Amino acid sequence: MNIVLTACSIDKVISESIEGLNAWANAKSVAIVNKVQANLPQVKIDPDKIIQVLNNLIGNAIKFTPNNGTITVEAKLHNDREVVVSVQDTGVGIAKDELLKVNHNNK
C-alpha cells in the first residue's frame, strides 16, 4: 500500500466523506452532523486513505443507527498540536460481552 502524505484541510476531507454518504443517510432519515472546530491547522495525511477510513466508520454508523438517529463527525485540536477526529452515533453500540472481545483484541 502506498501512502502519499499531503498537507491538507481535514475539514475538506471530512466534508467530502460526508457528501459521499449523505444520500444513504437521508434514505434512513439519519442526520450526519459535521462538527469541525474552526481554524484547524492543515494536517499532513494521505487524504484518500483518510476518506476511506471515514467512509468505513460513517458507513458502519449509518448501517447500525436507527431511523431518525444522528451521526456526529467531529474534528478538534488536542494539546495544541494534534487534530483528533471522531465519529459518534446514536445506535445501540456494541454489546458488553462483545466489547470485551474488541478491547482484548486491541491489546
Secondary structure as UniProt FT lines:
FT   STRAND          6..8
FT   HELIX           10..27
FT   TURN            28..29
FT   STRAND          31..36
FT   TURN            38..39
FT   STRAND          43..45
FT   HELIX           47..64
FT   TURN            67..68
FT   STRAND          70..78
FT   TURN            79..81
FT   STRAND          82..89
FT   HELIX           96..105
//
